[in-house]
Structures are given as C-alpha cells and as structure tokens.
Amino acid sequence: MSLNRVVITGIGAVSPYGIGVPVFIDKLFKGESAVVNMEKEWSPAINDLMCYVGAPLMEPINVKGIPRKFRKTMGKTAVLTYLAVNEAIEDAQLNEALLSSGRLGISFGSSTGSAESTERYFVEHINTKSARSLPSGIFFQVMSHTSAANIAQAFNISGRVISPNSACSSSAQAIGFAFEMIQCGHQDIMLCGGSDELHVTTAASFDLVQAGSFKYNNNPSATPRPFDQDRDGTVCGEGAGCIILESEASAKKRSAAILGEVIGFATNASGVHMAHADGDSIVNCLQDALKSANLKPADIDYINAHATGTVIGDASEAEAVRRVFNSNHVPVSSLKGYFGHTLGASGVLELIAVMEMMKTDLILPTRNLDTPDEVCKGINHVQSSINKKINTVVKNSFAFGGINTVLIIKRYIA
C-alpha cells in the first residue's frame, strides 16, 4: 500500500505573547522574553514556592466571542484551544461542509483538563461538602480530553477524535498520530496540536521534582537557560497551537496553500525514570524518526531542541543528539528561553516557529545561552541568529513519564 504525502495547510497560535500567529512570530523574532515574576499572583495560594517565574498570556481573552452554548463547557485550556483552532481553520480556508464531512478529524492533547476549573471544583466540594452550586458543565472543563471534545462540538466535527494527554509531548504526539492517520488514508484532514493553561499548581508540580527555575525570580527575562552552565530549571507558560494536516491530494483538490510537509515521526518510552530524561531512549527515538522519513543524519539542516533548562534533561538531550548526529555540523537551538515551556502546547508552537524559520531562512538562537555547559557540548549550539536555507528539520519533544517524541518536517516541493 502506498502512503499518502502529508502536508501542512493552516496554522493558529495563542502564546504568552498574545493571541494569533502574527503577534507570536513578531515578538519571538524580535527576541523578546515573555517570562515575568508571578509572586503577586501565586504566593497567596502557595506561600512556600521556590519558583515564582512564569509566562502567562499577555492579552485578555474575549470569551464572549465564543457562542455561549459551547463556552459553558470550556475551561481556560479549551478556550485557548478554540482560539488557535479557529485561526488555523480560517488560515486553511476550511468550510463547514469539510468540517462535518467525516473525513476531517481532531488530534489534540494537553497535560490535564483545566487546572483552574479543577481547583474550583475541589474547593467548592471541600468547603461545602456539596457540588450542587457548581455549573453543570464543569466536568467537561476538567476532563483530560476537554480540548479535543470541545472543539469537536464547537465546529461540528464528525471524524475521528483522539487526545494524547502526554504532558509536554502532547501536541507533538498529536501531530504524529494525525500524520500516520492521513498517511494510511483513515482521514483526509486533521486539526492537530495541544494546549495548556498556566496555574500555580503547575509551577508547584515542577517545584516538587526540583525542575522549576528559582534563581532568577527577580530577573525573569534571564531564565530559562537551555544548555547553559547556569541553568536551574524550566519556566512554565501557557498557550495553544494548531496546525492543519492534510493529504497532498486533498490539498491540491481544493487548491490550498501548502506551508510545509511532515515526513517523519517516532515516539517511545524510556521505562527508566518518571522525571529524568534518558539518553538511550532519546537516541532510539531520533533514529526511528529518521528511519520513518528515510533520511540519514547528514540530511538534517536544523534541530529544534526540546531543552527546557533543566540540569538533567538538557544534558540527556545533548548527549543523544551528539551520539546520533556524530558531529557538530547540524545547528541546534531551543525556544524555551523566549516564552517558557508551554507544556502540552510546546511542540506545536515551536513547530510553527520552525516553519517561519524555514520561510525566512533564519535560525533563531537559544535565548539566555551564554556559556554552554560542559555536559552539553559537542553539538552545534546556535548562540546568535544564522542565515541559512533550511529544508529539513528535526523537532524534539519530551515529557515526564519518559515519553519521547520526534517529528521531521521539510520544505514542501511538489
């Protein structure tokens, strides 16, 4: 059986910089930091945090722009998703007939449902020993597949709906599973990506496993510091991203603009540690992704690293890249230093940024990487912008639970 080529025909984004792809790209390529001090917002809820930095959405959300019958079952995570998906649908010029055709599906994930709605539910329950005063739609806000399910309802989608809730690998896995689904002809078009909202409990979770940045609370733009010798942990952010994947035949049939092509995907588990990345399993995942794309390491023009700024995670990723690519010719950079770690949205938002790099022939550097750590050396760190034609890119995404995901995309050539 021949496999379908899978192309990208639309994008949408909500990032810490604001709502929409244009503001995301504009501020990112200007090198701006979206990381701020969150002590005023977080300390009343949890007063013994070490980490008081985060990357919240810097723009108010007009939820009334979403029809009430849909928004009543949406917590913030699903609202962010709606905004990104709506932009991507408009970008790809998908009409209502396509959305409800059954040949279009959803692959969208997040770390959890809405943390804000979850807190509201349990506070009310604990304080009153009742749930009667809660809105009837709150369960649909906190369920793990809230983003995928709410989008299916809001846009009348009747195709396949999947929701890989794999923390920081959620959106990368969602894209990969959608890629395989279209390759095999099970769907023609997929709305795919991920989302997560920023909440004090998220920062607290990283605090508990000593993975949150805390040394730069009073200098937030200086963190996170991927691969740097002075890195001390990650900075949580929020957002949502959506890319429209489509079979090449479907895209050509409707004369859609093609923005790029997905050609490789792999995902695996380390089975070693819940919180620490494992170099061997990352090596296997990178090799499997290259095999799926029928490429050699020398064929890759750029690697967009997951690198969050954690001590162990960055070292493990650098080791794996060093072992697979066996030289330092491939430029490597991470985008976490600009807008933090948007968790379930990180893979797709960073992939949208990579697509802009391919379009402009410009590789962004790793922000806050002043002095690469000794254990992160041996790879070609990008410390200042590079003008280079980029045809093929590896995108890494890793998650707690030892979950590794690698996507490979390329410039589309008919």
Secondary structure, 3 states (H helix, E strand, C coil): CCCCCEEEEEEEEEECCEECHHHHHHHHHCCCCCCEECHHHHCCCCCCCCCCEEECCCCCCCHHHCCHHHHCCCCHHHHHHHHHHHHHHHHHCCCHHHHCCCCEEEEEECCCCCHHHHHHHHHHHHHHCCCCCCCCCHHHHHCCCHHHHHHHHHCCCCCCEECCCCHHHHHHHHHHHHHHHHHCCCCCEEEEEEEECCCHHHHHHHHHCCCECCCCCCCHHHCCCCCECCCCCECEECEEEEEEEEEHHHHHHCCCCCCEEEEEEEEEECCCCCCCCCHHHHHHHHHHHHHHCCCCHHHCCEEECCCCCCHHHHHHHHHHHHHHHCCCCCEEECCHHHHCECHHHHHHHHHHHHHHHHHHCEECCCCCCCCECHHHCCCEECCCCEECCCCEEEEEEEECCCEEEEEEEECCCC
